[in-house]
Amino acid sequence: MTTLIQFCRAVRVLCGATAVMLLPLFASAQTIIITNGTQIYASLTNTTVILSNQCELRVTATTTPISGCIINLTSADTSLVLLGIKPSVLVSTYLSQVRINGAGAVVDSNCRVIQYGNGAIVLPHAPSFQPLQVFSGPHFTGSSNNLSAFVYYKGSGLGAMNATISSFRLKRGYTATFAEGESGNGQSRNYVAADGDLEISVLPSNLDNKVRFVYVAAWRWATKKGIAGNIESGLNLGWKYNWNMDQNSTRDLQYIPIRQTRWWPGLGQNWQTMGADHLLGYNEPDRPDQANMAVGDAIYSWPDLLGTGLRLGAPARTVLDTAPGVVVPATVSFISDMAQFTPRTVETADERQELMFRVRVRIAPGLLQKYSDYVKPGLPGVAYVRLDTAAEWPEHLTKGLLE
């Protein structure tokens, strides 16, 4: 028997807003209808939950989070998050209790099950789901087209949208790279829809109506805790890399590929199978026993990495003139492939190291919002880039580090 009465009245009050509340549960079967916002429970028992429109159900228990329950995701904008359950366990133990528009959930067929911090998320997206909608006009006007994940859209492959994209909408759980060059080079920018759908009403001026390259990949909410080498067994990690591109991600651990040296490994990989949304490049280029690359050589070969469409980056830290005691973590998001000024013809590798290349670092939007009193657009400062990933940051860049 389905119990609605006052229980359902309490649910309706919460619909339309983010709810962090434990609602009373009855011993008999019951139904919860969620139509908007996020609702969080410690656990649910003998409950049918129907999600529609744009909403999310989160359950925090680490054991038996949805005992005897049926969770029905009826919209592509709904999701189920089990914060204390690994993706592999969700698939093996709890996915049989999930429905996608009334049909049984089948991983990698009518839904995705991936990392969400230390837990897992179910997104009702089939492989044919098109997460990116691009528009020829600003503010989502003009003609539009829907683009798929793991497809390289280059030049004429964009059809009428080639060099005419001005705005876009990207569904949560995906990352998209836009570039002005058909090979992914030139001016480019990577976007991530992690906290919700991402809507960019006007592209930056250096990309507006200039995009000739688009690549969309599936995003994972991997934790920051990772490791180098094949020594992850027994550790609670979110990701790993091993100076190669010879493995694939598992349900519970994301594998991050790296181009170890200038030419190796090759970049003709199946990023979808690998589960990659990031790419590392040039391990310790200053060491003869590692990448062993001159600065100029690394810069000139960087467009090869850009051509993958994956999210590239290296760690950086910034110190603003207005707050010299505050260190802001950032990521290198762009390196120009052209020297800023060339006083004379460059002929040797040593001379290349004297050239200067423009570098852009990016501060995470969440950090900007959290520390808006310190970090404001337009403030001058100094950015520091760590060339050796094994090196420790100096003391003056660790004290006062924002988190």
C-alpha positions in Angstrom: 0.0 0.0 0.0 1.3 3.4 -0.9 1.5 6.0 1.9 1.1 9.6 0.7 -1.1 11.6 3.3 1.0 14.1 5.4 4.3 12.6 4.3 3.6 13.6 0.7 2.6 17.1 1.9 6.0 17.5 3.5 7.7 16.5 0.3 5.8 19.0 -1.7 6.9 21.8 0.6 10.5 20.9 -0.2 10.1 20.7 -4.0 11.6 23.6 -5.9 14.5 24.2 -3.5 17.5 22.4 -2.2 16.5 20.4 0.8 18.9 19.1 3.5 16.5 17.3 5.7 15.7 13.9 7.0 12.0 13.2 6.5 10.1 10.7 8.6 9.7 7.3 7.1 6.9 4.8 7.6 7.3 1.0 7.9 4.9 0.4 5.1 5.6 1.1 1.4 5.7 4.7 0.5 6.3 7.0 -2.4 8.4 10.2 -2.6 8.0 12.4 -5.6 10.8 14.9 -6.3 10.3 17.5 -9.0 13.1 20.0 -8.4 16.2 20.7 -6.3 18.3 18.3 -4.2 17.0 16.1 -1.4 19.4 14.4 1.0 18.6 11.4 3.2 20.7 9.3 5.6 19.0 6.2 4.2 15.7 5.1 2.7 13.8 1.8 3.3 10.9 0.3 1.3 10.4 3.5 -0.7 9.6 4.3 -4.3 11.2 7.6 -5.3 10.2 9.2 -8.6 12.4 12.0 -9.9 11.3 14.3 -12.8 12.3 17.6 -14.3 15.7 18.7 -12.9 16.4 17.2 -9.5 18.7 15.0 -7.5 18.4 12.4 -4.7 21.4 12.0 -2.4 21.7 9.2 0.2 24.6 9.3 2.6 24.7 5.9 4.3 27.7 3.7 3.7 25.7 0.5 4.1 22.2 -0.4 2.8 21.4 3.1 1.7 18.3 2.2 -0.3 17.1 -1.1 1.2 13.9 -2.3 -0.5 13.6 0.9 -2.6 12.9 1.6 -6.3 14.5 4.8 -7.7 12.9 5.9 -11.0 14.8 8.6 -13.0 12.3 9.9 -15.5 14.3 12.8 -17.0 17.8 13.2 -18.4 18.2 16.0 -15.8 17.7 13.8 -12.8 20.3 11.9 -10.9 20.9 9.5 -8.0 24.0 10.0 -5.7 25.1 7.4 -3.1 27.7 9.3 -1.3 29.0 6.4 0.7 29.0 3.7 -2.0 31.7 3.1 -4.6 30.6 2.9 -8.3 31.5 -0.8 -8.6 29.3 -1.6 -5.6 26.5 0.5 -6.8 26.5 -1.4 -10.1 26.8 -4.9 -8.5 24.4 -4.4 -5.6 22.0 -1.5 -6.1 21.6 -0.8 -9.8 18.9 -3.4 -10.0 16.8 -1.0 -7.9 17.1 1.8 -10.3 14.8 2.5 -13.2 15.4 4.8 -16.2 12.0 6.0 -17.4 10.5 2.9 -15.9 12.9 0.4 -17.5 15.6 -1.4 -15.6 18.9 0.5 -15.4 21.7 -1.0 -17.5 25.1 0.5 -16.9 26.7 2.0 -20.1 23.5 1.3 -22.0 20.8 3.6 -20.6 22.8 5.2 -17.8 26.3 6.2 -16.6 27.6 5.1 -13.2 30.7 7.0 -12.3 32.8 8.4 -9.4 31.3 11.2 -7.3 33.9 12.1 -4.7 34.1 9.0 -2.5 30.7 7.8 -3.7 28.9 7.3 -7.0 26.4 9.0 -9.2 23.9 7.6 -11.7 23.1 9.7 -14.7 20.3 8.5 -17.0 22.3 9.1 -20.2 22.7 6.6 -23.0 25.8 6.6 -25.2 23.7 8.5 -27.8 23.0 11.3 -25.4 24.0 14.7 -26.8 25.2 16.9 -23.9 26.2 20.0 -25.8 23.9 22.5 -27.6 25.6 25.3 -29.5 24.0 28.5 -30.9 25.0 30.8 -33.7 23.7 33.9 -31.8 24.5 35.3 -28.3 22.1 34.4 -25.4 21.1 31.2 -27.0 19.6 32.7 -30.1 19.9 32.0 -33.8 20.3 28.5 -35.3 21.4 25.7 -33.0 22.8 22.2 -33.1 23.3 19.3 -30.6 26.7 17.7 -30.4 27.7 14.3 -29.1 30.5 13.3 -26.7 33.7 11.7 -27.9 33.3 13.1 -31.4 35.9 15.5 -32.9 34.0 18.3 -34.7 36.5 20.1 -36.9 35.9 22.7 -39.5 33.4 21.5 -42.0 32.4 18.8 -39.6 30.6 21.5 -37.6 28.5 22.2 -40.6 26.7 25.5 -40.5 28.1 26.1 -37.0 31.7 26.3 -38.2 33.1 29.6 -37.0 29.6 30.8 -36.1 29.2 29.5 -32.5 28.4 32.4 -30.1 26.8 30.7 -27.0 26.2 27.2 -25.7 24.6 25.0 -23.1 26.5 22.0 -21.6 24.8 19.4 -19.6 26.1 18.5 -16.1 28.6 15.7 -16.1 30.5 16.7 -19.2 33.5 18.8 -20.3 33.9 20.6 -23.6 36.8 22.2 -25.4 36.4 25.0 -28.0 39.3 26.1 -30.2 39.7 28.5 -33.1 42.0 26.2 -35.0 40.7 23.1 -36.7 43.4 21.1 -35.0 42.5 22.3 -31.6 45.3 24.9 -31.5 45.3 28.7 -31.3 43.0 30.3 -28.8 41.0 27.7 -26.9 39.1 27.2 -23.7 37.9 24.2 -21.7 34.6 24.2 -19.8 33.4 21.8 -17.2 29.7 21.3 -16.1 30.3 19.8 -12.7 27.9 21.5 -10.2 25.1 21.8 -12.7 24.3 22.6 -16.3 26.6 25.2 -17.7 25.2 28.1 -19.8 27.6 30.4 -21.5 25.5 33.2 -23.1 28.4 34.8 -24.9 31.8 33.2 -25.7 34.9 35.2 -25.0 35.8 37.7 -27.8 38.8 35.5 -28.9 36.4 32.6 -29.6 33.0 34.2 -30.4 32.1 33.2 -34.0 35.7 31.8 -34.4 35.3 28.3 -33.1 36.4 25.6 -35.6 37.1 22.8 -33.2 34.8 21.2 -30.5 35.4 18.1 -28.4 33.1 16.9 -25.6 34.2 14.3 -23.0 32.4 12.7 -20.0 33.4 14.2 -16.7 34.2 12.3 -13.5 34.0 13.8 -10.0 37.2 12.1 -8.9 38.7 13.2 -5.6 41.9 15.2 -5.4 43.7 12.3 -3.8 45.8 10.5 -6.4 49.1 8.7 -6.8 51.9 8.1 -9.4 52.8 4.6 -10.3 50.9 1.2 -10.2 50.8 1.1 -6.4 47.2 2.0 -5.8 46.1 -1.3 -4.2 44.6 -0.8 -0.8 44.6 2.9 -1.0 41.4 5.1 -1.1 42.3 7.2 -4.2 40.4 9.1 -6.8 42.9 8.9 -9.7 46.3 7.7 -10.7 48.9 8.0 -13.5 51.9 5.9 -14.4 54.0 7.9 -16.9 52.2 6.1 -19.8 48.9 5.6 -21.6 48.6 1.8 -21.2 45.6 1.4 -18.9 41.9 2.3 -18.7 40.0 3.8 -15.8 38.0 1.5 -13.6 34.6 2.3 -12.1 36.3 3.4 -8.9 39.6 4.9 -10.0 40.3 7.3 -12.9 43.4 6.7 -15.0 45.0 9.9 -16.2 47.2 9.5 -19.3 50.5 11.4 -19.7 52.6 12.2 -22.7 55.8 11.4 -21.0 58.2 12.8 -23.6 57.9 15.0 -26.6 56.9 12.2 -29.0 55.8 9.3 -26.7 53.3 7.8 -26.0 51.3 8.4 -29.2 48.1 10.4 -28.9 46.0 8.2 -31.2 44.2 6.8 -28.1 40.6 5.9 -27.5 39.9 8.5 -24.7 36.4 7.2 -24.2 37.5 3.6 -23.4 40.3 5.0 -21.3 37.9 7.1 -19.3 40.1 10.2 -19.7 39.0 13.8 -19.3 42.5 15.2 -18.5 45.9 14.8 -20.2 49.3 15.4 -18.5 52.3 16.3 -20.6 56.1 16.2 -20.4 57.2 14.7 -17.2 60.1 16.6 -15.6 61.3 18.2 -18.9 64.4 19.6 -17.2 65.8 16.2 -16.3 67.9 14.2 -18.8 66.5 10.9 -17.5 62.9 12.1 -18.0 61.3 14.2 -20.8 64.6 16.0 -21.3 63.1 18.9 -23.3 64.1 22.5 -24.0 61.5 25.0 -23.1 61.0 26.0 -26.7 60.6 22.4 -27.8 57.9 21.8 -25.2 56.1 25.0 -26.3 56.2 24.1 -30.0 54.9 20.6 -29.4 52.1 21.7 -27.0 49.6 22.1 -29.8 49.8 18.3 -30.3 48.3 17.9 -26.8 45.7 20.6 -27.5 44.6 18.6 -30.5 43.3 15.8 -28.2 40.6 18.2 -26.9 41.2 16.9 -23.3 41.6 19.2 -20.4 45.3 20.2 -20.1 47.0 21.8 -17.1 49.9 22.0 -14.7 49.8 23.3 -11.1 50.4 27.0 -10.5 50.2 29.4 -7.6 49.5 33.1 -7.7 50.2 36.0 -5.3 48.3 39.2 -5.8 49.8 42.6 -5.2 47.0 43.6 -2.9 47.4 40.5 -0.6 51.1 39.5 -0.6 50.5 37.1 2.3 47.8 35.1 0.5 48.7 32.4 -2.0 46.0 31.4 -4.4 46.2 27.9 -6.1 45.6 27.9 -9.8 46.1 25.8 -13.0 47.9 26.6 -16.2 45.2 26.7 -18.8 46.9 28.1 -21.8 50.5 28.4 -23.2 51.0 30.4 -26.4 52.7 28.6 -29.2 54.2 31.9 -30.4 57.0 33.8 -28.6 56.0 37.2 -27.3 59.0 38.8 -28.8 62.0 37.4 -30.8 65.0 39.8 -30.9 66.8 37.7 -33.5 66.6 34.5 -35.4 66.7 31.5 -33.0 69.1 28.8 -34.1 69.9 26.6 -31.1 68.0 24.9 -28.3 69.9 27.0 -25.8 68.7 30.2 -27.4 65.1 28.9 -27.5 65.2 28.9 -23.7 65.6 32.6 -23.7 62.3 33.2 -25.4 59.2 34.3 -23.5 55.8 32.7 -24.1 52.5 34.0 -22.8 51.0 31.7 -20.1 47.5 31.9 -18.7 46.6 30.5 -15.2 43.1 29.8 -14.1 41.7 30.0 -10.6 38.8 27.7 -9.8 35.4 29.5 -9.9 34.4 28.1 -6.5 37.6 29.4 -4.9 37.0 32.8 -6.5 33.5 32.9 -4.9 34.7 31.7 -1.5 37.5 34.2 -1.2 36.0 37.2 -3.1 37.4 39.6 -0.5 40.9 38.6 -1.6 40.6 37.6 -5.2 38.9 40.0 -7.7 39.1 40.2 -11.5 41.7 42.7 -12.8 44.0 42.6 -9.8 47.7 42.5 -10.7 49.9 39.7 -9.3 52.6 37.2 -9.9 52.0 33.6 -11.1 54.4 30.8 -10.3 54.5 27.5 -12.4 56.2 24.4 -11.1 58.2 22.8 -14.0 59.2 19.7 -11.9 56.1 17.9 -10.7 58.1 16.1 -8.0 59.5 19.3 -6.5 58.0 20.9 -3.4 56.6 24.4 -3.5 58.9 26.8 -1.7 57.9 28.0 1.8 56.7 31.4 0.7 54.2 29.7 -1.6 52.8 27.3 1.0 52.1 29.7 3.9 48.8 31.4 3.5 47.6 29.0 0.8 43.9 29.2 0.3 41.9 26.0 0.2 
